[in-house]
Amino acid sequence: MKRIAIVGGGLTGPLLAAYLAKRDYEVTVFERNHDPRTTAPQRGKSINITLCTRGFAALERVGVASAVREICVPARGRYIHNADGSYELQPYGNDGEALYSVSRRALNRVLLDHASLSSRVTFRFDAKCVGFDLDAATMTFEDGRTGDRFHATADHVMAADGARSFLRRELQKRDRFNFAQFYSEHGNKELPIPAGSRAEWHKHKNALHIWPRGQYMLIAFPNLDGSFTSTLHLPLEGEVSFDSIHTERDLVKLFETSFPDAYAEMPNVVSDYFANPTIPMVTIRCAPWNHRDKVLLIGDAAHAIWPSYGQGANAGFEDCAILDECLEEQGGDWLAATRAYQERRKPDVEAVADLSEEHFREIRDKVGDPAFLLRKRVERKFNRMYPERYSSLYSLVAFTTTPYAEALRMNQAQNKLVDAVLSLPDIEARLDSSDVERYIHALMTS
Ligand SMILES: Cc1cc2nc3c(=O)[nH]c(=O)nc-3n(C[C@H](O)[C@H](O)[C@H](O)COP(=O)(O)OP(=O)(O)OC[C@H]3O[C@@H](n4cnc5c(N)ncnc54)[C@H](O)[C@@H]3O)c2cc1C
């Protein structure tokens, strides 16, 4: 039986362990942190994430999707809090499509529990990888409780150690390893919104709440207990930025003027703000992801993306399913499978990295913009008339398992159709008229 070491017990690592155990590998997962199932959460580290169709498809294949669904809140659209105090609910689709909001920590615990069901999976917590001999696949770990060092070897090492991967740094020391990182000029910070409010907006639990304000925004994700977890996105430097908020007064002024309805529900915003870390957003692009058959980068270690499209964990989960398919296709030949995996996966993660950067600008600048809203209405119209043949880019990414690069290609063609409809005179008023419907029909059947 071959031995696999997975470094990183975050979101991708435990799911990967479950996949590999099903293929009869003996798997040990090394995680530098304590076991989250037996320790208290770290402050400001419980950021919510949203899962979508492709993430659930990967969870389903190892039988953990229903356990994950139980800890999620479905969000069926965006609830926009405009600067003038008005609200607007933008559904994600015509058929009740939903993103699933979940606490990262709760998700991590369910995935760890699920992987632990297999006798072939062992977890070593408080084990930080501090040394790695690539050719021998030998790792050195430091025990976080005792400070002692120990070594481990494996037939294959999986680097699931996140965006700042230690193992990737070892690959970077080798010739012909390509690496690029791109930081956003924005960062984000978690700020809780407690349950129990009587505010009207607070009752809309099945939506993501967004306060778009041009260069900055607030997003709130619903939790099972009726609370929300909000994330403040601000430029790192500039007039309104993390760098410009020094005092309680600076913070209160920002919230009172930009997010008054959220501020009214955030009694601890000041202490939370100054206690919680500011997290930068980074895109990582690198290749190759493997060193012979000894190590393979996976999840954020291979392709971290800005969190704006809510795809990082979904993509990491999909990585596991696609690697599994490649192992199947290559009859268990590890090197051939990892090469096939990279060839198939690389264009898709490049596409989702581009999409995530673009989408960040879209939700920050455009969701309150009338031209953007009209475009979305036209897209929904196409989808309503031709549900089998037309899906918006967002729907393809979030509500199907269409490969990311393919979704991007399909969208480029569809954009031309939407542009044609938008160029019709007085289209906003006439969108539902029979002559516009005939025009759409002609476009779709020509
Ligand atoms: C603010 C924010 C919002 C996000 N929202 C979404 C969302 O809505 N939807 C979505 O799909 N994705 C989202 N993401 C992205 C998602 O969190 C990541 O893509 C996902 O966590 C990647 O999983 P991973 O296992 O590859 O890395 P991680 O989850 O980062 O796990 C890496 C693990 O490796 C461990 N580790 C690191 N170094 C070592 C070492 N030397 N030795 C041992 N262990 C080590 C870490 O402790 C960690 O547990 C968001 C990210 C952020 C920052």
The ligand as a MOL file (V3000), in Angstrom:
LIG
                    3D

  0  0  0     0  0            999 V3000
M  V30 BEGIN CTAB
M  V30 COUNTS 53 58 0 0 0
M  V30 BEGIN ATOM
M  V30 1 C -11.7750 36.4610 2.9790 0
M  V30 2 C -11.8880 35.2020 2.2100 0
M  V30 3 C -13.1100 34.7900 1.7170 0
M  V30 4 C -13.2210 33.6250 0.9620 0
M  V30 5 N -14.4380 33.2700 0.4750 0
M  V30 6 C -14.5560 32.1280 -0.2560 0
M  V30 7 C -15.8400 31.7140 -0.7240 0
M  V30 8 O -16.8490 32.3630 -0.5010 0
M  V30 9 N -15.9170 30.5600 -1.4480 0
M  V30 10 C -14.8130 29.8080 -1.7380 0
M  V30 11 O -14.9510 28.7680 -2.4100 0
M  V30 12 N -13.5870 30.1850 -1.3100 0
M  V30 13 C -13.4270 31.3120 -0.5800 0
M  V30 14 N -12.2070 31.7050 -0.1130 0
M  V30 15 C -11.0280 30.9150 -0.5160 0
M  V30 16 C -10.8320 29.6920 0.3440 0
M  V30 17 O -10.7740 30.0480 1.7070 0
M  V30 18 C -9.5460 29.0050 -0.0510 0
M  V30 19 O -9.5050 28.8510 -1.4480 0
M  V30 20 C -9.4550 27.6460 0.5960 0
M  V30 21 O -9.3890 27.7790 2.0000 0
M  V30 22 C -8.2300 26.9090 0.0860 0
M  V30 23 O -8.1220 25.6910 0.7700 0
M  V30 24 P -6.6800 25.0700 0.9620 0
M  V30 25 O -6.9050 23.8570 1.7760 0
M  V30 26 O -6.0020 24.9510 -0.3480 0
M  V30 27 O -5.8840 26.1510 1.8190 0
M  V30 28 P -6.2060 26.5820 3.3200 0
M  V30 29 O -7.6470 26.4770 3.6140 0
M  V30 30 O -5.5130 27.8890 3.5040 0
M  V30 31 O -5.4840 25.4690 4.1830 0
M  V30 32 C -4.0850 25.3530 4.2430 0
M  V30 33 C -3.7590 24.6320 5.5440 0
M  V30 34 O -2.3640 24.3620 5.5590 0
M  V30 35 C -1.8710 24.6020 6.8620 0
M  V30 36 N -0.4440 24.8830 6.7390 0
M  V30 37 C 0.1370 25.9620 6.1690 0
M  V30 38 N 1.4690 25.8590 6.2380 0
M  V30 39 C 1.7390 24.6940 6.8760 0
M  V30 40 C 2.9440 24.0580 7.2430 0
M  V30 41 N 4.1440 24.5980 6.9830 0
M  V30 42 N 2.8820 22.8650 7.8780 0
M  V30 43 C 1.6640 22.2840 8.1520 0
M  V30 44 N 0.4790 22.8810 7.8320 0
M  V30 45 C 0.5270 24.0540 7.1820 0
M  V30 46 C -2.6870 25.8020 7.3420 0
M  V30 47 O -2.6770 25.9200 8.7450 0
M  V30 48 C -4.0540 25.4890 6.7660 0
M  V30 49 O -4.8420 24.7440 7.6710 0
M  V30 50 C -12.0670 32.8560 0.6600 0
M  V30 51 C -10.8290 33.2620 1.1490 0
M  V30 52 C -10.7380 34.4200 1.9250 0
M  V30 53 C -9.3830 34.8390 2.4300 0
M  V30 END ATOM
M  V30 BEGIN BOND
M  V30 1 1 1 2
M  V30 2 1 2 3
M  V30 3 2 2 52
M  V30 4 2 3 4
M  V30 5 1 4 5
M  V30 6 1 4 50
M  V30 7 2 5 6
M  V30 8 1 6 7
M  V30 9 1 6 13
M  V30 10 2 7 8
M  V30 11 1 7 9
M  V30 12 1 9 10
M  V30 13 2 10 11
M  V30 14 1 10 12
M  V30 15 2 12 13
M  V30 16 1 13 14
M  V30 17 1 14 15
M  V30 18 1 14 50
M  V30 19 1 15 16
M  V30 20 1 16 17
M  V30 21 1 16 18
M  V30 22 1 18 19
M  V30 23 1 18 20
M  V30 24 1 20 21
M  V30 25 1 20 22
M  V30 26 1 22 23
M  V30 27 1 23 24
M  V30 28 2 24 25
M  V30 29 1 24 26
M  V30 30 1 24 27
M  V30 31 1 27 28
M  V30 32 2 28 29
M  V30 33 1 28 30
M  V30 34 1 28 31
M  V30 35 1 31 32
M  V30 36 1 32 33
M  V30 37 1 33 34
M  V30 38 1 33 48
M  V30 39 1 34 35
M  V30 40 1 35 36
M  V30 41 1 35 46
M  V30 42 1 36 37
M  V30 43 1 36 45
M  V30 44 2 37 38
M  V30 45 1 38 39
M  V30 46 1 39 40
M  V30 47 2 39 45
M  V30 48 1 40 41
M  V30 49 2 40 42
M  V30 50 1 42 43
M  V30 51 2 43 44
M  V30 52 1 44 45
M  V30 53 1 46 47
M  V30 54 1 46 48
M  V30 55 1 48 49
M  V30 56 2 50 51
M  V30 57 1 51 52
M  V30 58 1 52 53
M  V30 END BOND
M  V30 END CTAB
M  END
